[in-house]
Amino acid sequence: MVIYAGIDLAGSPRNPTGVALIKHNGEARIVFIGVLYSDGEIIDLLGAFKPNIVALDAPLTPGHGYREVDLLLLNNGYRVLPPGWRGMRLLYERAARLTRILFNIGIGVVETHPRSALKSSRCRSIYELAEKMNLPARTGLTRDEEDALIASIVAMEYARGEAVSFKAPDGEIFLLKPLCG
């Protein structure tokens, strides 16, 4: 059994962080999707499920403006924000803390950008993407939950060697291959 996690991290624990977990045991199914707030809640959930990989929607490397990897995505038609902006700096700092903790308990983390991953998949919606992956998702998900689900699919595809990598000296961001028409 393999577990993949996706996290749409908020810069502040006062705001909701979307988390999704996919269990793959012959076939994939969503075992958790929801919002959490504190770092402790996130670590407790991931510690209980022990995902093989977490795809995190947050910058994993710092920058004062746009990083080279961000510019690479922008040049390919994806809209990302630079980690040097004030709110993004807070997000980076929280992501760096969580990544260190996860690494120490044996969980790997990769960076993703869910809306860019959805666009690169060529699916019209998260629901079409989930259906294409044989992961029927309940309707009415919040934006945070949708982004976490996309990130968990990126984690699964990353582990299978099927994710698309945008790599520069200052970071690497994983998206999805075209999956829909």
Secondary structure, 3 states (H helix, E strand, C coil): CEEEEEEECCCCCCCCEEEEEEEECCCEEEEEEEEECCHHHHHHHHHHHCCCEEEECCCCCCCCCCCHHHHHHHHCCCCCCCCCCHHHHHHHHHHHHHHHHHHHCCCEEEEECHHHHHHHHCCCCHHHHHHHCCCCCCCCCCHHHHHHHHHHHHHHHHHCCCCEEEEECCEEEEECCCCCC
